[in-house]
Amino acid sequence: MHPRFLTCVAFATAAALTACRGGFRISRFPSNQALYEGGIREYQKKRWTNAIAAFEKLTNDLPARDTLLPRAYWVLASAHERQEEHLLAAQSFTRLYESFPDDSSADDAALEAARSYRRLWRKPFLDATHGETALATYNTLLGLFPSSDHADAARTEILELEQWFATKNYETGRYYFRRKAFDSAIIYLKTVIERWPHVPRARDALVLLADAYRQIRYREDFNEVCGRLRREYPGDPAAARACSGARAPDSTVAAPRPPSGD
């Protein structure tokens, strides 16, 4: 958690009423409406810490049915994003669409929550926990708001996430392959092919899987994988190299027709 955030959001103590930056003091605002307007001004001036302080207090103090509350969640989440505090941003966006599913910004918040979680998964080979949460949030968006204008964007970004999941498993399979632990490599490569057959990394997994079967002389499995490679990636040079020596596809010759009785 960002230290400036900790300084400015300890509202349970008297320190919450002191200045955060540039003379901004929570205690100077006589009402929630005034604090909301003051927080907006701080946000527009890119004083993210002050905006966070204002809207964190508002999300704690506003009544559950107050029309300012979903707006406060939105600005709070957006300010956290500006600070690159992606987890805090995701949590605030999530509170908006979960608490106010009928609000006009609910589907926007669901999309932004998914994107914030996705930003926390920085590279495919790192722990994928936040990637899984991002995927679940994208699917929540599609489930709760099927007619949302964001549906197509969510589907596109889901495919990008799935490529990362596939890459993570592929790289693990390649790690075992290089160490000649072929049985372990096969498990991960088959996971890619079975779970994400529609992503580009599936082709790489099939090529390496063919090589793994060749190495351990699983001839039938090798031929089966090569048959799939030839069907799905005809003319692909890497597939052709991996499947050199594989059994050619069966060809059938039509039986000659018997002569007519004429």
Secondary structure per residue as TSV (DSSP state, phi and psi in degrees):
chain	resnum	aa	ss	phi	psi
A	1	M	-	360.0	138.6
A	2	H	-	-67.0	133.5
A	3	P	H	-61.5	-34.8
A	4	R	H	-67.0	-33.0
A	5	F	H	-62.4	-45.2
A	6	L	H	-61.3	-36.7
A	7	T	H	-64.2	-36.5
A	8	C	H	-98.8	-8.5
A	9	V	-	-114.8	11.9
A	10	A	-	-80.6	67.0
A	11	F	T	-73.6	-12.9
A	12	A	T	-73.8	-9.5
A	13	T	S	-116.0	170.6
A	14	A	G	-65.0	-20.8
A	15	A	G	-63.9	-19.8
A	16	A	G	-64.6	-20.1
A	17	L	G	-95.7	2.8
A	18	T	S	-91.4	172.8
A	19	A	B	-69.6	144.6
A	20	C	-	-99.8	-45.5
A	21	R	S	-164.6	141.3
A	22	G	T	59.8	30.9
A	23	G	T	79.7	7.5
A	24	F	-	-75.3	120.5
A	25	R	B	-129.0	125.6
A	26	I	G	-58.2	-37.7
A	27	S	G	-66.6	-15.0
A	28	R	G	-79.2	-10.0
A	29	F	-	-98.2	120.1
A	30	P	-	-77.4	-13.9
A	31	S	S	-149.5	165.5
A	32	N	H	-61.9	-38.7
A	33	Q	H	-61.3	-44.0
A	34	A	H	-65.2	-40.4
A	35	L	H	-65.8	-38.9
A	36	Y	H	-59.6	-48.3
A	37	E	H	-65.0	-38.6
A	38	G	H	-65.8	-39.6
A	39	G	H	-64.6	-38.3
A	40	I	H	-62.2	-42.1
A	41	R	H	-62.5	-40.6
A	42	E	H	-64.8	-39.2
A	43	Y	H	-63.6	-45.2
A	44	Q	H	-64.6	-26.9
A	45	K	T	-87.3	4.8
A	46	K	T	65.1	27.9
A	47	R	-	-92.8	77.6
A	48	W	H	-62.6	-38.2
A	49	T	H	-62.9	-43.1
A	50	N	H	-66.4	-41.7
A	51	A	H	-61.4	-42.8
A	52	I	H	-60.5	-44.1
A	53	A	H	-59.4	-45.0
A	54	A	H	-65.0	-47.6
A	55	F	H	-81.2	-23.8
A	56	E	H	-63.8	-43.0
A	57	K	H	-65.0	-42.5
A	58	L	H	-62.9	-41.5
A	59	T	H	-67.4	-23.1
A	60	N	H	-83.9	-31.9
A	61	D	H	-98.3	-28.2
A	62	L	S	-68.3	141.5
A	63	P	-	-61.3	153.2
A	64	A	T	-59.2	-30.5
A	65	R	T	-98.1	6.6
A	66	D	-	-68.3	132.3
A	67	T	T	-67.8	-16.7
A	68	L	H	-75.8	-20.4
A	69	L	H	-63.7	-49.3
A	70	P	H	-61.3	-34.2
A	71	R	H	-65.4	-39.2
A	72	A	H	-64.1	-42.1
A	73	Y	H	-60.2	-41.8
A	74	W	H	-63.5	-47.6
A	75	V	H	-69.2	-37.9
A	76	L	H	-59.2	-48.2
A	77	A	H	-62.1	-42.1
A	78	S	H	-64.7	-38.7
A	79	A	H	-66.0	-40.0
A	80	H	H	-60.8	-40.9
A	81	E	H	-61.3	-40.3
A	82	R	H	-62.5	-27.9
A	83	Q	T	-88.1	1.2
A	84	E	T	61.9	31.0
A	85	E	-	-96.6	74.4
A	86	H	H	-66.4	-36.7
A	87	L	H	-66.3	-44.5
A	88	L	H	-64.7	-37.5
A	89	A	H	-62.7	-47.3
A	90	A	H	-59.5	-40.2
A	91	Q	H	-65.0	-40.3
A	92	S	H	-70.9	-41.5
A	93	F	H	-59.9	-39.5
A	94	T	H	-65.5	-41.1
A	95	R	H	-61.8	-32.9
A	96	L	H	-65.7	-54.5
A	97	Y	H	-75.0	-25.2
A	98	E	H	-75.6	-38.7
A	99	S	H	-82.3	-27.8
A	100	F	-	-132.7	63.7
A	101	P	T	-64.2	-19.5
A	102	D	T	-93.0	-1.7
A	103	D	S	-70.4	148.8
A	104	S	T	-63.7	-21.4
A	105	S	T	-98.2	5.5
A	106	A	H	-62.7	-45.4
A	107	D	H	-69.3	-33.4
A	108	D	H	-61.0	-42.8
A	109	A	H	-65.3	-39.2
A	110	A	H	-62.5	-43.4
A	111	L	H	-62.4	-45.5
A	112	E	H	-68.5	-33.7
A	113	A	H	-62.1	-45.7
A	114	A	H	-59.6	-43.4
A	115	R	H	-66.2	-36.5
A	116	S	H	-65.5	-43.7
A	117	Y	H	-62.4	-39.4
A	118	R	H	-62.3	-38.5
A	119	R	H	-63.6	-22.3
A	120	L	H	-76.0	-19.2
A	121	W	-	-96.2	92.2
A	122	R	-	-79.7	-30.1
A	123	K	S	-144.0	147.5
A	124	P	T	-58.6	-33.9
A	125	F	T	-80.8	-6.8
A	126	L	S	-80.0	171.8
A	127	D	-	-54.1	132.1
A	128	A	-	-96.9	14.9
A	129	T	H	-57.2	-47.9
A	130	H	H	-69.2	-30.3
A	131	G	H	-63.8	-40.8
A	132	E	H	-63.3	-41.0
A	133	T	H	-65.7	-39.6
A	134	A	H	-60.4	-45.8
A	135	L	H	-60.4	-44.4
A	136	A	H	-61.9	-36.6
A	137	T	H	-72.0	-39.7
A	138	Y	H	-58.0	-44.6
A	139	N	H	-67.3	-32.0
A	140	T	H	-63.5	-43.0
A	141	L	H	-56.7	-47.7
A	142	L	H	-67.1	-32.7
A	143	G	H	-76.2	-43.7
A	144	L	H	-80.6	-31.6
A	145	F	-	-130.2	63.9
A	146	P	T	-62.5	-25.1
A	147	S	T	-97.2	11.8
A	148	S	-	-62.7	146.8
A	149	D	T	-64.7	-15.5
A	150	H	T	-90.5	0.3
A	151	A	H	-59.9	-45.0
A	152	D	H	-65.0	-41.6
A	153	A	H	-62.3	-40.6
A	154	A	H	-62.5	-43.2
A	155	R	H	-64.0	-41.0
A	156	T	H	-62.5	-43.4
A	157	E	H	-72.7	-28.3
A	158	I	H	-63.2	-43.4
A	159	L	H	-60.9	-39.4
A	160	E	H	-65.2	-40.4
A	161	L	H	-63.5	-42.9
A	162	E	H	-63.3	-34.5
A	163	Q	H	-61.5	-38.4
A	164	W	H	-67.0	-43.2
A	165	F	H	-59.9	-44.0
A	166	A	H	-63.3	-41.1
A	167	T	H	-63.1	-41.6
A	168	K	H	-58.9	-46.5
A	169	N	H	-69.3	-38.7
A	170	Y	H	-61.5	-46.1
A	171	E	H	-64.2	-35.1
A	172	T	H	-65.8	-42.3
A	173	G	H	-61.2	-41.4
A	174	R	H	-66.3	-35.6
A	175	Y	H	-57.8	-48.4
A	176	Y	H	-68.4	-36.2
A	177	F	H	-59.6	-45.6
A	178	R	H	-63.5	-26.0
A	179	R	T	-96.2	11.8
A	180	K	T	62.2	22.2
A	181	A	-	-90.7	71.5
A	182	F	H	-67.4	-34.9
A	183	D	H	-62.7	-42.3
A	184	S	H	-67.3	-40.5
A	185	A	H	-59.2	-43.3
A	186	I	H	-60.5	-39.7
A	187	I	H	-58.5	-48.2
A	188	Y	H	-70.3	-38.6
A	189	L	H	-67.0	-39.0
A	190	K	H	-67.3	-32.3
A	191	T	H	-61.2	-42.7
A	192	V	H	-59.1	-47.9
A	193	I	H	-68.0	-37.6
A	194	E	H	-79.1	-37.8
A	195	R	H	-89.8	-32.9
A	196	W	-	-132.1	56.9
A	197	P	T	-67.0	-14.5
A	198	H	T	-94.0	-2.7
A	199	V	S	-98.4	156.2
A	200	P	T	-56.7	-32.4
A	201	R	H	-66.1	-18.6
A	202	A	H	-61.6	-36.6
A	203	R	H	-62.0	-44.9
A	204	D	H	-61.7	-39.7
A	205	A	H	-65.4	-39.7
A	206	L	H	-63.7	-42.7
A	207	V	H	-61.4	-47.1
A	208	L	H	-69.5	-33.6
A	209	L	H	-64.1	-40.7
A	210	A	H	-59.8	-42.3
A	211	D	H	-65.5	-39.0
A	212	A	H	-62.9	-44.3
A	213	Y	H	-64.2	-36.3
A	214	R	H	-61.8	-43.1
A	215	Q	H	-61.7	-38.0
A	216	I	T	-99.0	7.1
A	217	R	T	61.8	39.5
A	218	Y	-	-89.1	83.6
A	219	R	H	-63.1	-44.4
A	220	E	H	-65.4	-42.3
A	221	D	H	-64.5	-40.2
A	222	F	H	-59.5	-47.8
A	223	N	H	-64.2	-37.5
A	224	E	H	-65.4	-45.4
A	225	V	H	-64.3	-40.4
A	226	C	H	-67.4	-34.1
A	227	G	H	-61.4	-39.9
A	228	R	H	-67.9	-42.1
A	229	L	H	-59.7	-42.4
A	230	R	H	-66.7	-34.8
A	231	R	H	-72.0	-45.1
A	232	E	H	-88.8	-24.1
A	233	Y	S	-133.2	59.8
A	234	P	T	-63.3	134.5
A	235	G	T	80.2	1.6
A	236	D	-	-72.5	122.8
A	237	P	H	-61.6	-41.4
A	238	A	H	-65.4	-39.4
A	239	A	H	-65.1	-39.8
A	240	A	H	-64.2	-41.6
A	241	R	H	-65.9	-43.8
A	242	A	H	-63.6	-30.6
A	243	C	T	-103.4	15.5
A	244	S	T	-58.7	124.8
A	245	G	T	91.7	-4.6
A	246	A	-	-70.8	155.3
A	247	R	-	-61.2	134.1
A	248	A	-	-69.5	152.3
A	249	P	-	-57.0	143.4
A	250	D	-	-61.2	138.2
A	251	S	-	-122.0	141.2
A	252	T	-	-113.2	141.1
A	253	V	-	-111.1	126.9
A	254	A	-	-63.8	135.7
A	255	A	-	-68.2	143.2
A	256	P	-	-65.7	143.3
A	257	R	-	-77.2	139.8
A	258	P	-	-66.3	150.0
A	259	P	-	-63.5	148.4
A	260	S	-	-69.9	161.4
A	261	G	-	-79.2	3.0
A	262	D	-	-69.8	360.0
